[in-house]
C-alpha cells in the first residue's frame, strides 16, 4: 500500500502524482518488480488518469518504472549498475568536498544544521523510523556540500540518487543502520576539528561500506535486483 503525501497548495496533479510515486518507490512501499495499476493509483491519489500516466512515463525515463505494452507496468528492479555508478561518483566527489568543508567559517549556519541532523539521526535510529533516517542521511551529505558552497555539485547527483536510495533503504531495514549514524558523527567531528586527512579517510570508509552491504542484500533479496554481468 502506498503512503499518501499532503498535496502542496497549487501543486499540479502531475507533479503531485510524480512526487507520491517517487517517494513510495524510494521508500520501498512499492516493491521492486511489483505491478502497478494506474486506475488504483488514480483512486488513491484522487487525481485523473492522465497525470498519473504522465508521472509513470517520467519515472520510466529515469529507469524507475518498466512499462511493457500488452503486459503491464512494473516498479523497476534495483539496477546494481546504477547503484554502483552513484556510489563511485559520490566517493570521488565527496572525498574532495569533505576536505573543502574543513575550511568552514565558524559562523556558517550549515554547521549547526549538521549538528542538529546527527542528533535527529540518533533519535530516529532508536525509534526505527527508517523513512526519516534516509531523509536525514541525504540531508547530512547535502549540508556538507552546502558548508563549502558546493550545493550545485550535489544536484548533479539528484537524477541518479533514487537508485542508490532504494538500496540504502533496504539496507536500513535488513541490516543495522547504526554504523551509518556512527560514521556521520565521526565525520562531523573531524570537520569541526578541521582535520582534513581524517575527514577524507572517514568519508571514504563510510562510502565504501555500501559495497559490502550491496553483496549481502543481493544474496538475501535476489528478486529485488537487476545484476548486469
C-alpha positions as CSV (number, residue, x, y, z in Angstrom):
1,X,0.0,0.0,0.0
2,X,1.4,3.4,-0.9
3,X,1.8,6.2,1.6
4,X,-0.1,9.3,0.6
5,X,1.6,12.7,0.9
6,X,-0.1,16.0,1.5
7,X,-0.6,17.9,-1.7
8,X,1.0,21.3,-1.8
9,X,-1.1,24.3,-2.4
10,X,-1.4,24.9,-6.1
11,X,0.7,21.8,-6.9
12,X,-0.2,20.4,-10.4
13,X,-1.7,17.0,-10.4
14,X,1.1,15.6,-12.5
15,X,3.8,16.9,-10.1
16,X,1.8,15.6,-7.1
17,X,1.5,12.1,-8.6
18,X,5.2,12.0,-9.5
19,X,6.2,13.1,-6.0
20,X,4.0,10.4,-4.4
21,X,5.2,7.7,-6.7
22,X,8.9,8.6,-6.3
23,X,8.6,8.7,-2.5
24,X,6.9,5.3,-2.4
25,X,9.4,3.7,-4.8
26,X,12.4,5.0,-2.9
27,X,11.0,4.0,0.5
28,X,10.0,0.6,-0.9
29,X,6.3,0.9,-0.2
30,X,6.2,0.0,-3.9
31,X,8.5,-3.1,-4.1
32,X,11.0,-3.7,-6.9
33,X,9.2,-5.8,-9.5
34,X,5.7,-5.0,-8.2
35,X,3.0,-4.5,-10.8
36,X,1.2,-1.1,-10.7
37,X,-2.4,-0.5,-11.6
38,X,-3.0,3.1,-12.9
39,X,-6.7,3.1,-12.1
40,X,-6.0,2.1,-8.5
41,X,-3.3,4.8,-8.1
42,X,-5.8,7.4,-9.5
43,X,-8.4,6.5,-6.8
44,X,-5.8,6.5,-4.0
45,X,-4.4,9.9,-5.0
46,X,-7.7,11.5,-6.1
47,X,-6.5,12.6,-9.5
48,X,-7.4,11.7,-13.1
49,X,-5.6,9.1,-15.1
50,X,-3.6,11.5,-17.3
51,X,-1.3,13.0,-14.6
52,X,-0.7,9.5,-13.2
53,X,0.2,8.2,-16.6
54,X,2.5,11.1,-17.3
55,X,4.2,10.7,-13.9
56,X,4.8,7.0,-14.7
57,X,6.3,7.9,-18.1
58,X,8.7,10.3,-16.4
59,X,9.7,7.7,-13.9
60,X,10.2,5.2,-16.8
61,X,12.6,7.6,-18.4
62,X,14.5,7.7,-15.1
63,X,14.6,3.8,-15.2
64,X,12.5,3.5,-12.0
65,X,9.4,2.1,-13.8
66,X,9.2,-0.5,-16.5
67,X,6.3,-0.2,-19.0
68,X,5.6,-3.2,-21.1
69,X,2.8,-2.9,-23.8
70,X,0.2,-5.6,-23.5
71,X,1.8,-6.8,-20.3
72,X,1.7,-4.1,-17.6
73,X,3.6,-1.5,-15.7
74,X,6.0,-2.6,-13.0
75,X,8.4,-1.0,-10.5
76,X,11.9,-1.4,-11.9
77,X,14.3,-3.8,-10.2
78,X,17.2,-2.1,-8.4
79,X,19.8,-1.9,-11.0
80,X,23.2,-2.5,-9.4
81,X,25.0,-0.9,-12.4
82,X,23.2,2.4,-11.5
83,X,23.7,1.9,-7.7
84,X,27.5,1.4,-8.2
85,X,27.7,4.4,-10.6
86,X,26.2,6.7,-7.9
87,X,28.4,5.2,-5.2
88,X,31.5,5.7,-7.3
89,X,30.6,9.3,-8.2
90,X,29.8,10.1,-4.6
91,X,33.1,8.5,-3.4
92,X,35.1,10.7,-5.8
93,X,33.1,13.9,-5.3
94,X,32.5,13.7,-1.5
95,X,36.1,12.9,-0.7
96,X,37.1,16.2,-2.2
97,X,34.1,18.1,-0.8
98,X,34.6,17.0,2.8
99,X,38.2,18.3,2.6
100,X,36.9,21.7,1.5
101,X,34.3,21.6,4.2
102,X,37.0,21.6,6.9
103,X,37.8,25.2,5.9
104,X,34.4,26.3,7.1
105,X,33.7,29.6,8.7
106,X,32.5,29.2,12.3
107,X,29.5,31.4,11.6
108,X,28.4,29.2,8.7
109,X,24.8,28.1,9.6
110,X,25.2,24.8,7.8
111,X,27.5,23.6,10.6
112,X,24.6,23.9,13.1
113,X,22.4,22.1,10.6
114,X,24.8,19.2,10.6
115,X,24.9,19.1,14.4
116,X,21.1,19.1,14.5
117,X,20.9,16.5,11.8
118,X,23.1,13.9,13.7
119,X,21.1,14.4,16.8
120,X,17.9,13.7,14.9
121,X,19.5,10.6,13.3
122,X,20.2,9.2,16.7
123,X,16.6,9.7,17.7
124,X,15.1,8.2,14.6
125,X,17.5,5.3,14.8
126,X,16.2,4.4,18.3
127,X,12.6,4.6,17.0
128,X,13.5,2.7,13.8
129,X,11.9,5.3,11.6
130,X,13.9,4.4,8.5
131,X,12.0,6.8,6.2
132,X,13.1,9.8,8.3
133,X,16.6,8.3,8.7
134,X,17.0,8.0,4.9
135,X,15.9,11.6,4.6
136,X,18.4,12.7,7.2
137,X,21.1,10.7,5.7
138,X,20.7,12.6,2.4
139,X,20.4,15.9,4.3
140,X,23.7,15.3,6.2
141,X,25.6,14.9,3.0
142,X,23.9,17.8,1.3
143,X,24.8,20.0,4.2
144,X,28.5,19.1,3.8
145,X,28.3,20.3,0.2
146,X,26.5,23.5,1.4
147,X,29.1,24.1,4.1
148,X,31.7,24.8,1.4
149,X,29.3,26.4,-1.1
150,X,29.1,23.4,-3.4
151,X,25.4,22.7,-3.4
152,X,25.3,22.8,-7.2
153,X,27.7,19.9,-7.4
154,X,25.4,17.9,-5.2
155,X,22.4,18.5,-7.5
156,X,24.4,16.7,-10.3
157,X,23.7,13.5,-8.4
158,X,20.0,14.1,-8.0
159,X,18.7,12.2,-11.0
160,X,20.5,9.0,-10.1
161,X,20.2,9.2,-6.3
162,X,16.8,7.3,-6.2
163,X,18.5,4.2,-7.4
164,X,21.1,4.4,-4.6
165,X,18.5,5.4,-2.1
166,X,16.4,2.3,-2.7
167,X,19.4,0.1,-1.9
168,X,20.1,2.2,1.2
169,X,16.5,2.0,2.4
170,X,16.7,-1.8,2.0
171,X,19.9,-1.9,3.9
172,X,18.4,0.1,6.7
173,X,15.5,-2.4,7.0
174,X,17.6,-5.6,6.6
175,X,20.9,-4.6,8.1
176,X,21.7,-2.3,11.1
177,X,21.9,1.4,10.1
178,X,23.7,2.2,13.4
179,X,27.1,2.1,11.7
180,X,25.9,4.7,9.2
181,X,24.9,7.1,12.1
182,X,28.2,6.5,13.9
183,X,30.1,7.3,10.7
184,X,28.2,10.6,10.4
185,X,29.1,11.6,13.9
186,X,32.8,10.8,13.4
187,X,32.8,12.7,10.0
188,X,31.2,15.7,11.6
189,X,33.7,15.6,14.5
190,X,36.6,15.6,12.0
191,X,35.1,18.5,10.1
192,X,34.6,20.6,13.3
193,X,38.3,19.8,14.2
194,X,39.3,20.9,10.7
195,X,41.2,17.6,10.4
196,X,41.2,17.2,6.6
197,X,43.0,13.9,6.4
198,X,40.8,12.2,9.0
199,X,37.6,13.7,7.4
200,X,38.6,12.3,4.0
201,X,39.6,8.9,5.5
202,X,36.3,8.6,7.3
203,X,34.2,9.7,4.3
204,X,35.9,7.2,2.0
205,X,35.4,4.4,4.6
206,X,31.8,5.4,5.0
207,X,31.0,5.3,1.3
208,X,33.0,2.0,0.9
209,X,30.7,0.2,3.3
210,X,28.0,0.3,0.7
211,X,29.9,-2.3,-1.3
212,X,29.7,-4.9,1.5
213,X,26.0,-4.0,2.0
214,X,25.3,-4.5,-1.7
215,X,26.7,-8.0,-1.8
216,X,24.7,-9.1,1.3
217,X,21.5,-7.6,0.1
218,X,21.8,-9.2,-3.4
219,X,22.2,-12.6,-1.7
220,X,19.3,-12.0,0.7
221,X,16.9,-10.3,-1.8
222,X,17.9,-11.6,-5.3
223,X,14.4,-11.0,-6.6
224,X,14.7,-7.2,-6.0
225,X,17.9,-6.7,-8.0
226,X,18.9,-6.5,-11.6
227,X,22.5,-7.5,-11.9
228,X,24.5,-7.0,-15.1
229,X,27.5,-9.3,-15.6
